[in-house]
Amino acid sequence: MPSNKSVSDAPITQFVNCRILRGSRLQREDLWVRSGSILDPEKLFFDEQGYADDRVDCEGSIMAPGFIDVQINGGYGVDFSEASEDVSAGVSLVSKKILQHGVTSFCPTLVTSPAAVYHKVKVHDGGAHGAGVLGLHLEGPFISAEKKGAHPERFLRTFQAGGIDDLMAAYGSLDNVAMVTLAPELAGSQSVVRELCRRGVTVSLGHSVANLSQAEEAVDQGASFITHLFNAMLPFHHRDPGIVGLLTSDRVPSGRTVFYGMIADGIHTNPAALRIAHRAHPEGLVLVTDAIMAMGLPPGRRTLGQQVIEIQGLHAYVAGTKTLSGSIATMDTCVRHFKHATGCSVEEALEAASLHPAQLLRLHHKGNLDYGSDADLVLLDDDLNLKATFISGEEVWKKAP
């Protein structure tokens, strides 16, 4: 006689008494998980003893998709751009530490470095109990010397006649590369943008003196992201708004979204500028930390690739200058600051750290709580403080009572 048990023998977890973020709104609804994926309960068969093998009482908390950080240079003493045969140990450490800040997936980011560093980088996933690695974000070395920021000028490169060949000579390989940041005004860049997109690599525009026309041409070729909007680019000007103008450009095809990163740490972007960007193009805003190895450490001197960085309070400067070099902010802090500074809804703040980065990287099974999506979850209180983090439905961090 057929059993009334679920069609799968895998255990089912039911999250009860929660408000889940689904369809851009919070709704009181249970969440069902099996084998790391979110289930549609109406399609399940249950026995008479109950609906699930395990129940988790969320005590009225908010349940949202795990946060995704597409620009993080390191943290907790780890610098992803440090010359090393294998940065996997450092990535594994960071992947576990950032769970306490709600990050369940991330792109380890390398700033402008010598070719030898790129050629050595081999990054594997953070492991079953750490945030997942979505691929590398290579920020440079094909950027503007005028807007280099904390990137060492001696390692900057330009595209010669070869274009993509120059890029491959610098990186060695595009294996495990999810995103490349480049300056679209560099000669030969447009063909590189097109080829990278053809190979499935997301192209971001940044560290650039591009005018709006050059930025729009890059978008025509497939670019879809702006690296830390307002920072390391020409300031907005009413006659030529530069890269910032992409937020309201009428050359962006219907149905396409140009996303843009915002470091909402209260330092890199004035709250008024954050509000302007959000109100102009809310569906494209992606929160990033741009965190460096000093995140989670006391003040002092640290590194970012080839540069010495000095931490003064909440500021990270290239030593001996007032040039900002990434942040020491955590993602949950950025989510809360973004909501406070813009007055946006809880739903909008959460989606800027989950749904939007997933859409940017074309990850249909992350960044949302739709049926069939990965059960990477965060549990938060009404003030968006983290209470617990789950990877594939398994609790991997919980706030101490």
Secondary structure, 3 states (H helix, E strand, C coil): CCCCCCCCCCCEEEEECCEEEECCEEEECCEEEECCEECCHHHCCCECCECCCEEEECCCCEEEECEEEEEECEECCEECCCCCCCCHHHHHHHHHHHHHHCEEEEEEEECCCCHHHHHHCCCCCCCCCCCEECCEEEECCCCCCCCCCCCCHHHCCCCCCCCHHHHHHHHCCCCCEEEEEECCCCCCHHHHHHHHHHCCCEEEECCECCCHHHHHHHHHCCCCEECCCCCCECCCCCCCCHHHHHHHCCCCCCCCCCEEEECCCCCCCCHHHHHHHHHHCHHHEEECCCECCCCCCCCCEEEECCEEEEEECCEEEECCCCCECCECCCHHHHHHHHHHHHCCCHHHHHHHCCHHHHHHCCCCCCCCCCCCCECCEEEECCCCCEEEEEECCEEEEECCC
